[in-house]
Amino acid sequence: MVMMYNQPNTTPASIDKGANGTQFNTYYWLRKALIEEKKKQYFSQLADTINMPKHMGKEIVRYQYWPLLDDRNINDQGIDATGAVIADGNLYGSSKDIGKITGKFPVLSESGGKVNRVGFARSTRKGTVADYGLHVDWSEDAIQFDTDSELMSHMTSELVKGVTEMQEDMLQIDLLNAAGQIVYPGSASSRSDLDSTCTLSYKNLQKLDQYLTDAHTDVNTKVITGSRMVDTKVIPAARVAYVGSELAMYLQDMKDNLGRPAWRPVEQYGAATTLLNGEIGSIYRFRIIQVEKMLFWEGAGAAVSSGDTVEMFNDGSKYNVYPFLVVGNDAFNTVGFQSSGSNGKFKMYRKNPGIETADRINDPYGKMGFMSLQFWYGFMVNRPERIGLIPCVCPV
């Protein structure tokens, strides 16, 4: 519904009677809203943006070359040290087995010969962009006679905030779906298997850390050695993990394998480092970011059991599933179009009532104005093996 002056309060876009109001510079409000929203961005700040050039379609493709010593480097170009053709040319690939590795070293005889040929493989990564947009309409009277002289400022701010939240939600969903390292608690092998026994454990954290290390995922932060402040704690070099409020509460009560409190609240080491946006503490080799709007899978777990001794979050019939998400280095890119970077992937148009909006067919008096916001979004996963996920149920 178009926003009009003195609409009844029963309508969603209710505008009360009031005094004169004026319209200020939209760009000032836009910049102010962006600054406010940047404080709440958790995932967008991780992204490197690839800009889609004009006249190249809506899909961007890039090559990913696999290392020589990697199981994914599958090719038929290999010749071993005796000159015999072998299945592939990656020598011993990703193996850690001493026996296998020893027999695959590229030794040479005195006469050399056509031996030890290796090969390389590559794969393609694809990302597409899609166009999104929304707009608001208003009448001249709705702005001029409203009691709030900052009405236009609030409209601009809320529009930007909404779009920023959408972009964060899109990116978060793509990251959750792109995870290549998934650790299921208990005996579960899928989200639908997660029952009341499948809560997050310290062992799960250790296993996920092992998988990410084997995938050459760098740690995001350095060792924190503490400070001269009283009661500061040492924490190890760590990767950054993202959780919602439900899981954050559970982590604070977690014990390590020796029965000791595993949680280190941020207050105990914050004096010795620069804190991350939303950081609340550390556990094992993860620094925990609590995301205000961390998404989850409602009712995606197993059926609720009547014999549960501890109540779990559920939708009334099935358990909710909550993510423990770790995003490693060079794991993904966002794809923009005619963009100035990860903080400027949209454009806004505003036309005030008057000569700009007057036309013979729709509004010959120029009484209506509008504001629209358009943005492009795309996602491309580079290294899914560097995105870790522990889906689990959580006690109330």
C-alpha positions in Angstrom: 0.0 0.0 0.0 1.3 3.4 -0.9 2.1 5.5 2.1 -0.4 8.4 2.4 -1.1 11.2 4.9 -3.6 10.5 7.7 -4.2 6.9 6.8 -6.1 4.9 9.5 -4.0 3.3 12.2 -5.2 -0.1 11.1 -3.1 0.0 8.0 0.6 -1.2 8.1 1.8 2.1 6.7 0.0 4.3 9.2 0.8 8.0 9.1 -0.7 10.2 11.8 -1.6 13.8 11.5 1.1 16.3 12.2 3.1 19.4 11.4 5.2 20.3 8.5 8.3 18.1 7.6 11.1 18.6 5.2 13.3 16.2 3.0 17.0 16.2 3.6 19.9 14.7 1.6 19.3 11.0 0.9 23.1 10.3 0.6 23.7 11.5 4.2 21.1 9.1 5.5 22.4 6.3 3.3 25.9 6.8 4.6 24.7 6.9 8.2 22.7 3.7 7.8 25.6 1.9 6.2 27.8 2.8 9.1 25.2 1.5 11.6 24.8 -1.7 9.7 28.5 -2.4 9.3 28.7 -3.1 13.0 26.2 -5.9 12.6 27.8 -7.6 9.6 29.5 -10.9 10.5 29.7 -12.8 7.2 30.0 -10.1 4.6 33.3 -8.9 6.1 34.8 -12.3 5.3 34.2 -12.0 1.6 36.4 -11.0 -1.3 34.2 -9.7 -4.1 34.7 -10.7 -7.7 33.2 -8.0 -10.0 31.3 -9.3 -13.0 32.2 -7.3 -16.1 29.6 -6.1 -18.6 28.6 -8.1 -21.6 29.8 -11.4 -20.1 26.6 -13.0 -19.1 25.5 -13.7 -15.5 27.9 -16.6 -14.7 31.5 -16.2 -13.8 33.9 -19.2 -14.1 37.4 -19.6 -12.7 39.9 -22.4 -12.7 41.1 -24.1 -9.5 44.4 -25.9 -9.9 45.1 -28.8 -7.6 48.5 -29.3 -5.9 50.8 -32.0 -7.2 50.6 -33.9 -4.0 46.9 -34.0 -3.6 44.4 -36.9 -4.1 42.2 -34.5 -6.2 45.0 -34.2 -8.8 43.8 -37.1 -10.8 45.4 -37.5 -14.2 46.7 -40.3 -16.5 50.1 -38.8 -17.2 52.1 -40.6 -14.5 55.2 -42.7 -15.2 56.9 -44.2 -12.2 60.6 -44.5 -11.4 61.0 -47.7 -13.5 59.3 -46.2 -16.5 56.0 -48.0 -16.1 52.7 -46.2 -16.7 50.7 -45.7 -13.4 47.1 -44.7 -12.7 47.8 -41.0 -12.1 50.6 -38.5 -11.9 50.3 -37.2 -8.4 53.0 -39.5 -6.9 51.5 -40.4 -3.5 48.8 -37.7 -3.5 47.6 -36.7 0.0 48.7 -40.0 1.6 50.4 -39.9 5.0 51.3 -43.5 5.0 55.1 -43.9 5.4 55.2 -47.1 3.4 53.3 -45.7 0.4 55.3 -42.5 0.4 58.7 -44.1 0.5 57.9 -46.2 -2.5 56.7 -43.2 -4.5 59.7 -40.8 -4.3 61.0 -39.9 -7.8 64.4 -41.5 -7.7 66.6 -41.4 -10.8 69.1 -44.0 -12.0 72.5 -43.1 -13.4 71.2 -43.2 -17.0 68.1 -41.1 -16.2 65.5 -42.1 -18.8 61.8 -41.3 -19.5 60.7 -41.7 -15.9 58.9 -39.8 -13.1 56.5 -38.0 -15.3 53.7 -36.3 -13.3 50.6 -34.4 -14.4 48.3 -31.7 -13.1 44.5 -31.5 -13.0 42.2 -28.5 -12.5 38.5 -28.0 -12.0 36.2 -25.1 -12.6 34.3 -23.1 -10.0 31.2 -21.3 -11.1 29.2 -18.4 -9.6 26.1 -16.7 -10.9 24.7 -13.3 -10.0 21.0 -12.4 -9.6 19.3 -9.0 -9.4 17.2 -8.1 -6.5 15.3 -4.9 -5.6 12.5 -3.3 -3.6 10.9 0.1 -3.4 8.6 2.3 -1.4 6.1 4.9 -2.5 4.8 8.0 -0.7 2.6 11.0 -1.3 3.8 14.6 -1.0 1.4 15.2 1.9 2.7 12.1 3.8 6.1 13.8 4.1 5.2 17.4 4.4 2.5 17.1 7.1 4.0 14.3 9.2 4.9 15.1 12.8 8.3 13.5 12.4 10.6 15.8 10.5 13.1 12.9 10.1 10.6 10.6 8.5 12.5 10.3 5.2 15.7 9.6 7.2 14.0 6.7 9.0 12.6 5.3 5.7 16.0 5.4 4.1 17.7 3.8 7.1 15.2 1.0 7.4 15.4 0.2 3.7 19.2 -0.1 3.9 19.1 -2.1 7.0 16.6 -4.5 5.5 18.7 -5.1 2.4 21.9 -5.5 4.4 20.1 -8.2 6.5 19.0 -9.9 3.3 22.5 -10.0 2.0 23.8 -11.4 5.3 21.1 -14.1 5.2 21.8 -15.0 1.6 25.5 -15.4 2.3 25.0 -17.3 5.5 22.7 -19.8 3.8 25.2 -20.3 1.0 28.0 -20.9 3.4 26.0 -23.4 5.4 25.1 -25.3 2.2 28.6 -25.2 0.9 30.3 -26.8 3.9 32.7 -29.5 2.8 33.7 -30.7 6.3 30.7 -31.9 8.2 30.9 -33.5 11.6 27.7 -35.1 12.9 27.5 -35.7 16.7 26.6 -39.1 18.1 25.7 -41.8 15.6 23.9 -39.4 13.1 24.9 -39.3 9.5 22.4 -36.6 8.4 20.4 -33.8 9.9 17.3 -35.9 10.0 19.1 -38.5 12.2 19.9 -35.9 14.9 18.1 -36.9 18.1 18.4 -35.8 21.8 21.8 -37.6 22.1 23.4 -35.6 19.3 24.5 -32.5 21.3 27.7 -30.7 20.5 30.7 -32.3 22.3 34.4 -31.4 22.9 35.3 -34.4 20.7 33.3 -32.9 17.9 35.3 -29.7 18.1 38.6 -31.6 18.0 37.5 -33.7 15.0 36.4 -30.7 13.0 39.7 -28.9 13.8 41.6 -32.0 12.6 39.7 -32.1 9.3 40.3 -28.3 8.7 44.0 -28.7 9.5 44.3 -31.6 7.0 42.6 -29.3 4.4 45.4 -26.7 5.0 43.0 -24.2 6.5 44.9 -21.4 8.2 44.1 -20.3 11.7 42.6 -16.9 11.6 44.1 -15.5 14.8 47.4 -15.8 16.6 48.3 -17.1 20.0 47.2 -14.8 22.8 49.7 -14.9 25.6 47.8 -12.8 28.1 48.8 -9.5 29.7 49.8 -8.0 32.9 46.2 -7.5 33.8 44.9 -9.7 36.7 43.2 -13.0 35.7 44.0 -12.9 32.0 44.2 -16.2 30.2 46.3 -17.7 27.4 44.4 -19.0 24.4 45.9 -20.8 21.4 46.0 -19.7 17.8 42.4 -20.2 16.7 39.9 -20.4 13.8 36.8 -18.3 14.0 33.5 -20.1 14.6 29.9 -18.7 14.3 27.0 -19.7 16.5 23.6 -18.5 17.5 22.5 -17.5 21.0 21.1 -21.0 21.7 24.5 -22.8 21.0 26.5 -20.0 22.7 24.7 -20.6 26.0 25.4 -24.3 25.7 29.1 -23.8 24.9 29.7 -21.9 28.1 28.9 -25.0 30.2 31.0 -27.4 28.1 33.8 -29.5 29.7 36.9 -30.7 28.0 38.0 -34.4 27.9 39.4 -34.2 31.4 36.2 -32.7 32.9 37.6 -29.2 33.2 35.7 -26.1 32.0 36.6 -25.6 28.4 35.1 -22.1 27.9 37.3 -19.0 28.1 35.1 -15.9 28.3 36.3 -13.0 26.3 36.8 -10.9 29.4 39.7 -13.2 30.4 41.8 -12.5 27.3 40.3 -9.4 25.6 42.9 -7.1 27.2 45.7 -8.8 25.2 44.1 -8.7 21.7 41.8 -6.9 19.3 38.4 -8.5 19.6 36.4 -9.6 16.6 32.9 -8.3 15.8 30.5 -10.3 18.1 33.3 -12.3 19.8 32.1 -13.7 23.2 34.8 -16.3 24.1 37.1 -19.1 23.1 36.9 -22.9 23.3 39.5 -25.4 22.2 41.0 -23.9 19.0 38.0 -21.7 18.1 37.2 -18.2 18.9 33.4 -17.9 19.1 31.4 -15.2 17.3 27.7 -15.0 18.4 25.7 -13.9 15.4 22.6 -11.9 16.2 20.6 -13.7 13.5 22.3 -17.0 13.2 20.0 -19.2 11.0 19.1 -22.8 11.9 17.0 -25.7 10.5 13.6 -25.7 12.4 12.2 -29.2 12.8 14.9 -30.7 10.6 16.1 -33.3 13.2 14.6 -36.6 14.4 11.2 -36.9 16.0 11.0 -35.7 19.5 11.2 -38.5 22.1 8.9 -38.5 25.1 11.6 -40.1 27.2 14.0 -37.1 27.0 15.4 -36.2 30.4 16.5 -32.8 29.1 14.3 -30.6 27.0 15.6 -29.8 23.6 14.7 -27.0 21.2 12.1 -28.3 18.8 9.1 -27.3 16.6 6.6 -29.4 18.5 7.3 -32.6 16.7 10.9 -32.7 15.6 14.2 -31.3 17.0 15.6 -28.1 15.7 19.1 -28.3 14.3 21.7 -25.6 15.1 25.0 -25.0 13.2 28.5 -24.5 14.5 30.0 -22.9 11.4 33.7 -22.3 10.7 34.8 -20.4 7.6 38.4 -20.8 6.6 40.7 -18.7 4.4 40.0 -18.5 0.6 36.9 -20.5 1.1 34.5 -18.4 -1.0 33.9 -15.3 -3.0 30.8 -13.1 -3.4 30.1 -12.1 -7.0 29.1 -8.5 -7.6 28.1 -6.6 -10.8 29.4 -3.0 -11.4 30.3 -3.0 -7.7 32.7 -1.0 -5.7 33.4 -3.9 -3.3 31.8 -5.9 -0.5 30.3 -2.8 1.2 28.7 -1.2 -1.9 26.8 -3.8 -3.8 23.6 -1.8 -4.3 22.4 1.4 -5.8 19.5 3.6 -4.7 17.2 5.9 -6.7 14.9 8.5 -5.2 12.5 10.9 -6.9 10.6 13.4 -4.9 7.0 14.4 -5.7 7.0 17.1 -8.3 8.3 17.5 -11.8 10.5 14.4 -11.6 7.5 12.1 -11.1 4.8 14.0 -13.0 3.6 12.2 -16.1 0.4 12.5 -18.2 -0.8 8.9 -17.7 -0.1 8.0 -14.0 0.4 11.2 -12.0 0.0 14.4 -14.0 0.1 16.5 -10.8 3.4 15.0 -9.5 1.9 14.2 -6.1 3.7 10.8 -5.6 7.4 10.0 -4.9 9.3 6.8 -4.6 12.6 5.4 -3.5 14.1 2.1 -4.8 17.1 0.0 -3.9 18.6 -2.6 -6.2 21.4 -5.0 -5.6 23.2 -7.9 -7.2 24.2 -10.9 -5.3 26.2 -14.0 -6.3 28.2 -16.7 -4.5 31.1 -18.9 -5.6 32.7 -21.5 -3.3 36.4 -21.9 -3.9 37.4 -24.4 -1.3 34.5 -26.2 0.3 36.9 -28.3 2.3 37.8 -25.2 4.3 34.2 -24.6 5.5 33.4 -26.7 8.5 30.0 -27.4 10.0 28.7 -29.3 13.1 24.9 -29.5 12.9 23.6 -30.5 16.3 20.6 -30.3 18.6 20.7 -28.0 21.6 19.2 -28.1 25.2 16.7 -25.4 26.1 
